């Protein structure tokens, strides 16, 4: 590599990282004191991260506001939002920034060399030379500011982070996570909220904000990470000559302090908000938390993940079971947070009562004492270790580049001991060590030492308070209006003028020459080739199979697809419940806990899902296929176990187990509520689409608000509804899981085919058989009704969805709609809903079957946002973009399409195209439409949006006050929970 020739750096450490097929180097930049870590390998998906230790000294959210603000223009890139310009015009595979309790990181990734260099340049410039010193408007826009539209108007707070955290503080899980962290480390920076407490954020002054940057954003406090296949010497030279050489090393006191252990556990009680119609009964969170050494102990770092699995997270795990059997809470969750200096092991009961606190602690400690005495179930430990080791080896992080995830894991040790960056990159020897400890007293001794005998812990109770949001909003409003009343007319005038000036700043156009400083690739940098589709139709043991020939490193990925077209509409919620129950209920040969462990000892896991495949050749008829899918993965020699366990779950599950069914429904209700609060934008979009789309109605009935209402009804009236539930689950299982209803998708290298073909005949013969008594199965007909609903919650913010089908409205689909998604999400909607409106996010989508939506995320507004949506067509009819801008939008679009895929994703994509009847020709045509689009093609899409808006479908999930105040917008208004 030749890095040793670079005089600007000294080599601190070199390390072989065979588990990650990498060579690691830790360097120090001599002049500036910057720490630099390289992981050299052949991964084309290159990653660059610069991070800083940023311990907060209060809860004003300065680290979080800084993270947003430095990306709003810099010395070399003096436009208002270079981050957004990059999102629009880069081939990045990841581009974001994240604030943690003790660090702020700025990661980027790309497979394109030129693009990767551009991203590095923009991010290095942003962190070291941001425009925050020249423009206080950045602080006021991203952090907080007074908002007064006219001198006689109402004074309010606004700001992107302020509104984001109002949303985050509306979630009880968010409140709980924060209180746990703060309670255990009262003498350190973890006692504060790095994201910002909405009540504290307005205490932050502009000068304090700048001081924070001056102190912490210095190379001596930086951690720079480079990963992948690149010329490392060239990158190091560039970093030195363009940035690091401009700084001298400095003493930056950013140490993450160690919390002295407690003498005894402490107790903390807090409240969270529920809406005025929700009940306070069975709505309390109880949490038992212990601090586990430090994240610099690589064995404990992994061992407690295994214990979390074996004691708590796996279905049927003993702690979870003991608490459920004692009737404490309806959903038991655990977590092991090892991303901070002193990791936290937590046991959480949701939907409990405050008076169960003592019993909660007693059940936990009695159960753990018994486990220590009798020994932990060997199978559970084997399963936990195999589960984590399989994931480590597979390195499947979904849409996230693995180099990004490795970089974040590095910080778990590097941040606290700069000589130990690689300890968590060498997990295979640690897993081997942990396997050797099974059957010794190792794991039992950990429980005794770190949980039972450890006084450094907290008992956290988070209780509901009805109408808390409304009360706090009222108190805030009174405080602001009292403040305004105490101002002189000149001061009031100044507030209104400041608000107007901020809007002028936000609306001002960036100078053309400044825009041109943002590096943009050309269309010639983009391949016109599409990603290969690997679908081969075969028959396997008499069952149709679509085989995807992909190199998978010895793992076979199996998907069983059972057709759901014969299930009548009124039974759809039961299909959702069947999917939720399977795999976590007893079967003929296994208790459900044993079942889960047996699967994880031998395989990479089994899961179920419901999938929908619209037929793109029959868009007008709205035809689609719905499937009940079971996915499993295993090494080729373990395929026999995988199929055996799949059949066990599908045909031998004890669906008459009333006690377990009630537990699962309670857990399901609780988790759906959690997802609605955190992902209200997608929930609202799905619900609004269901007003006219049979496909979305199906999804809403099996996974959305329609499904939640069915689950809630059965869970709350379980005794009178249980027989009907059991009869439906059994009837559906027998109807769905038949050989004549099945097809298979299989992703593997050719040498993995024999393993599946060998198992298929036996598997098929073990499925249910069609009986003579089976009624004639007709295709399910779904009935859509337009409702335009407003769902009230305790949240302080809104999720506003406007949807419709543009093909129904007479418009046509085109590949250029992919570009429209980029233009609206990062130009028009971004400017109006996020920058000016203060919402945390905004998105849109338009698909091949004509469904489109516009949505906002953690949005303080409602009517204003709908008005922004209405004006999209006018914006598009007047849309102007020169060649450079169009290039940028097209590159940003292709970046979303050409994501690098792991082996499993390649198979999934190919199968989706097969099921949707999307041909190679269609994809080529769509790609050409994207690459050849110009200003006129975008203007023409105004008709698509007009046709979508004409459907007038609206659904909002949000604050009960805001929805009540604007109830005239809705056909129906009701409380969600």
HELIX and SHEET records of a PDB file:
HELIX    1   1 UNK A    3  UNK A    5  5                                   3    
HELIX    2   2 UNK A   18  UNK A   20  5                                   3    
HELIX    3   3 UNK A   62  UNK A   69  1                                   8    
HELIX    4   4 UNK A   82  UNK A   89  1                                   8    
HELIX    5   5 UNK A  113  UNK A  128  1                                  16    
HELIX    6   6 UNK A  131  UNK A  133  5                                   3    
HELIX    7   7 UNK A  136  UNK A  142  1                                   7    
HELIX    8   8 UNK A  160  UNK A  168  1                                   9    
HELIX    9   9 UNK A  172  UNK A  184  1                                  13    
HELIX   10  10 UNK A  189  UNK A  191  5                                   3    
HELIX   11  11 UNK A  198  UNK A  201  1                                   4    
HELIX   12  12 UNK A  206  UNK A  216  1                                  11    
HELIX   13  13 UNK A  219  UNK A  221  5                                   3    
HELIX   14  14 UNK A  232  UNK A  242  1                                  11    
HELIX   15  15 UNK A  244  UNK A  246  5                                   3    
HELIX   16  16 UNK A  298  UNK A  308  1                                  11    
HELIX   17  17 UNK A  309  UNK A  313  3                                   5    
HELIX   18  18 UNK A  318  UNK A  325  1                                   8    
HELIX   19  19 UNK A  354  UNK A  356  5                                   3    
HELIX   20  20 UNK A  357  UNK A  374  1                                  18    
HELIX   21  21 UNK A  378  UNK A  394  1                                  17    
HELIX   22  22 UNK A  402  UNK A  414  1                                  13    
HELIX   23  23 UNK A  423  UNK A  425  5                                   3    
HELIX   24  24 UNK A  427  UNK A  437  1                                  11    
HELIX   25  25 UNK A  442  UNK A  447  1                                   6    
HELIX   26  26 UNK A  448  UNK A  452  3                                   5    
HELIX   27  27 UNK A  468  UNK A  485  1                                  18    
HELIX   28  28 UNK A  489  UNK A  507  1                                  19    
HELIX   29  29 UNK A  512  UNK A  515  1                                   4    
HELIX   30  30 UNK A  523  UNK A  525  5                                   3    
HELIX   31  31 UNK A  569  UNK A  571  5                                   3    
HELIX   32  32 UNK A  572  UNK A  581  1                                  10    
HELIX   33  33 UNK A  592  UNK A  602  1                                  11    
HELIX   34  34 UNK A  636  UNK A  638  5                                   3    
HELIX   35  35 UNK A  639  UNK A  652  1                                  14    
HELIX   36  36 UNK A  658  UNK A  678  1                                  21    
HELIX   37  37 UNK A  680  UNK A  689  1                                  10    
HELIX   38  38 UNK A  694  UNK A  703  1                                  10    
HELIX   39  39 UNK A  705  UNK A  716  1                                  12    
HELIX   40  40 UNK A  718  UNK A  736  1                                  19    
HELIX   41  41 UNK A  739  UNK A  741  5                                   3    
HELIX   42  42 UNK A  750  UNK A  752  5                                   3    
HELIX   43  43 UNK A  753  UNK A  765  1                                  13    
HELIX   44  44 UNK A  816  UNK A  823  1                                   8    
HELIX   45  45 UNK A  824  UNK A  828  3                                   5    
HELIX   46  46 UNK A  829  UNK A  829  1                                   1    
HELIX   47  47 UNK A  830  UNK A  835  3                                   6    
HELIX   48  48 UNK A  863  UNK A  870  1                                   8    
HELIX   49  49 UNK A  872  UNK A  877  1                                   6    
HELIX   50  50 UNK A  883  UNK A  897  1                                  15    
HELIX   51  51 UNK A  903  UNK A  916  1                                  14    
HELIX   52  52 UNK A  920  UNK A  931  1                                  12    
HELIX   53  53 UNK A  935  UNK A  940  1                                   6    
HELIX   54  54 UNK A  942  UNK A  950  1                                   9    
HELIX   55  55 UNK A  960  UNK A  965  1                                   6    
HELIX   56  56 UNK A  967  UNK A  969  5                                   3    
SHEET    1   A 7 UNK A   9  UNK A  17  0                                        
SHEET    2   A 7 UNK A  22  UNK A  29 -1                                        
SHEET    3   A 7 UNK A  35  UNK A  40 -1                                        
SHEET    4   A 7 UNK A 222  UNK A 228  1                                        
SHEET    5   A 7 UNK A  46  UNK A  53 -1                                        
SHEET    6   A 7 UNK A 103  UNK A 110 -1                                        
SHEET    7   A 7 UNK A  92  UNK A  95 -1                                        
SHEET    1   B 7 UNK A   9  UNK A  17  0                                        
SHEET    2   B 7 UNK A  22  UNK A  29 -1                                        
SHEET    3   B 7 UNK A  35  UNK A  40 -1                                        
SHEET    4   B 7 UNK A 222  UNK A 228  1                                        
SHEET    5   B 7 UNK A  46  UNK A  53 -1                                        
SHEET    6   B 7 UNK A 103  UNK A 110 -1                                        
SHEET    7   B 7 UNK A  98  UNK A  99 -1                                        
SHEET    1   C 2 UNK A 145  UNK A 147  0                                        
SHEET    2   C 2 UNK A 156  UNK A 158 -1                                        
SHEET    1   D 5 UNK A 266  UNK A 274  0                                        
SHEET    2   D 5 UNK A 457  UNK A 466  1                                        
SHEET    3   D 5 UNK A 284  UNK A 292 -1                                        
SHEET    4   D 5 UNK A 343  UNK A 352 -1                                        
SHEET    5   D 5 UNK A 331  UNK A 337 -1                                        
SHEET    1   E 6 UNK A 536  UNK A 540  0                                        
SHEET    2   E 6 UNK A 543  UNK A 549 -1                                        
SHEET    3   E 6 UNK A 742  UNK A 748  1                                        
SHEET    4   E 6 UNK A 555  UNK A 563 -1                                        
SHEET    5   E 6 UNK A 624  UNK A 635 -1                                        
SHEET    6   E 6 UNK A 606  UNK A 614 -1                                        
SHEET    1   F 6 UNK A 841  UNK A 846  0                                        
SHEET    2   F 6 UNK A 851  UNK A 857 -1                                        
SHEET    3   F 6 UNK A 799  UNK A 805 -1                                        
SHEET    4   F 6 UNK A 953  UNK A 959 -1                                        
SHEET    5   F 6 UNK A 789  UNK A 793  1                                        
SHEET    6   F 6 UNK A 972  UNK A 975  1                                        
END                                                                             
